């Protein structure tokens, strides 16, 4: 998979992209991430990439020229998304969609935002990682990249790890435990130590439903529970 990222702070991305899962994916040739410094396409010696907004107002706005020049010179893999509060909400379903592609590209905004003509005439869409404000799109780019890349075959050592995680199937993940079986008087549920894989699977399904119903009931809104799921919620296994 190839991912192109356009940013005025490429150093922000260097560390995370070279570490842990992403770093191993790059080293193994599964992932090709190309970070482009937009300042390299600025028209003046000061490498200016922002200006005051028309109509007045606080802050500065990223100008369209360097971004258009950078994208046209690089010819990044499409689709190209602008990371923006106005974009489609990024979620696990979108991560799965992007993981099925050969690649995609991201533009990281800064300051008060990006000239609207970038969104209207350069990008294929906009993406938001949540209803909050951060200093720039770099942290959002890292969220999108890691969520997508871990779904690409060959990236995770155990591909089954991604099949039973939160939001897969629209539910939160069941609780996880490891050694010791008893820690400060808090014990691991007996069923997980039983060796009965059928009981374990049923307990995990019930716990996923219970946690979702308790912590994220919005995920169950509009969901038609099967008869078995309803029974597990009403009368969960011990």
N, C-alpha and C positions, 0 to 999 in steps of 0.2 A: 504494500500500500504506500502511495506517495501522498504526502500532505505538505502544502505550501502555506506558510504563515507570513503575513506582512505586518511589520511592527516598527515603531520608532525606538523601541527598547529591546533589541534582540538578545541582549545579555540577560534579561529577565527570564528568558526561556531556556537558556543554555544549560543551566544546572539540572532542572527537572527532566529535560529531554534526554539527558545523558545518564540518568540514574534509574535504578530499580527496573521495573518491567519495561518501561519505554527504552531505557538504555540498552537492555538485553535484546529487545526487538530490533533496534537500530544496528547493534553489533552483529546480530545474526542475519541481517539482510532481509528481514521480514518487513521492516518499516524504513521508509525514506522520508525524513522530515527536512524540509528546506526552509530556513528562516531568512527572510529578506528585510534588510534595513531600508525603510521607505525614505529615510533622509538621503540615501544615495541618489535619489532621483529629484532632489530639490533643485530649483533653478538658480539659486544664489549661493555665494560663498559661505554664508552663514548657515546653510542647509535648513532653511526655514520651511516648516511644514504646517504652520498654523497662522491664523489671522483673526481679526475682530469680526464678530457677526454683523451682517447687514441688519439694520433695524435697531441696533444697540443691544445692550444686555451684558451681563457679567461673563467673564471668561473668554476663552478663545475657541475657535473651531478649526478642525483639520481641513486644509485646503484640498480641492480635488486633484490639482495638477500632479503632485508627486505620486499619489495613489494610482491614477490612471496610467502614468508613465511606467511605474513599477510593474503593474499587472500586464501591460502591453509588452513590456520587454521580457518578462519572465515567461509569459504564456503558461500560467499555472494550470494544474489539473482542475477541472470543473466537476461539481458545482463550487462556486465561490460564494462564501457567506460573510456578511458583515456581522460582527458580534455587537448586538444592539439591544437596548431595553425594549424596543418596539418589535423585536423579532418573535418568531415561533418559539414557544417554550421548549427548551431542550429536555428530553426525558429518555427513558430506556428504549422506548419504541423508536425514537429518532436515532439513537446510538446503533440500534440493530440495522436500521435502514442504511446508515452511512458505512457500517462495517461490511455491508454487502457490495460496496462499490470498490473500484480500483484506487480511488483516492478522492480527496476534496481539498478545498483551500479556505483560509480564514483571514479576514482583515481585522486587526485589533484597533479599535478607536481609542482616543485619548481626549483630554481636556473636556470641553462641553459637548463634544460629539464630532461627527463627521459631516461635511457638506452633503446635503441630501442628494445631490446628483450622483454621488458614489453609489448610494443604495438604489437609486432609480435606474441608472444607466450602465453601471459597471458590474454589480453583483447579481447573483441569481436568487438571492433571498437574504433574510436576516434571521439571526438566532439569538435567543436570550437564555442565560442559564438560571434566571430567577428574578423575582421582583425585589431587587435591592441594587444599590449603587456601589461600584468599586472604582478605583482610580483609573483603570484602563482595561482593555480587552485581553491583555496577556493572561491574567489568571483564569478568565473564562475560556480562552483557547486551550489552556492546559486541562481544564475540566473536560472539555469536549474530546480532546485528543486521547486522554487516558481512558475515558468511558468507551470510546469507539475501538481503540487499538486492542484492548484486552479481549474483545470479541472476535478478533481476526484469528483464524486458525493458525496454530503454530506459535502464538505469542505466549499464552499461558501454558505452563508445564502440564497441568491437568485440565484439559478442556472442559471436563465435567464440572469444574469449579464454577463456571459461569452459568450453569443451568439451574442452580438451586439458590440463587441470590435474591436479594430484595428487588422487587418490581418485576421479576420474571413471573409471568402468569398473573400479574396485577396484584401480587401480595408482598408483604414484607417477609423477610427470611425468618425461619424459626430460630430459637435461641441456640447458641453454640457453647459447648463446654469442652474442657480438656483436663489433663491431670493437674493436681491431685483430685481424687474422687471426693474427698472431704477437705474443705478449706475453711478454717476458722469456724467450723460448725455448720457451714453451708454445704449441703451435699448435692452431687449431680443426680438428676432424676434417675430412679432405678431402671426405667425402661431403656435408657441409653446404655446401660451396662448389662442388659439382659442377653444380648446376642441374638434376639429375635428380630430379624430385619423387617418382618411384616408389621410388628407392633411399633417398631421405631419409625417406620415410614408413616404409619397412621398418626402417631403422636406428633411428628414433625408437621404433618399437614394441619392437624388441629391447632398446633401452636402458631403456625403461620397465619391461620384464619383469626385466632384469638388476638394476636398482636396487631394485626391489621385493623380489626374491629375496634380495638382499644386505642391504638396510637394514631392510626391514619384511616378513620372511618370514611373519609372522602374517596379512598381508593375502592371502596365497596359500593359507592353510590352508582346506581344504574347497572350493577352487576347482578345477573341472575344466578343465584347460588344453586348448585346441584342439590339433589335430595341428600346426598352423602355429606356435602359441605354444610348444609343446614343442620344435619344431625350432629356433626362434629362440633359445631358452634354451640348447640343447645346442650349436648351431653358429651363433653370432651373425654377422651380416655384418661385414666389415672396415670 
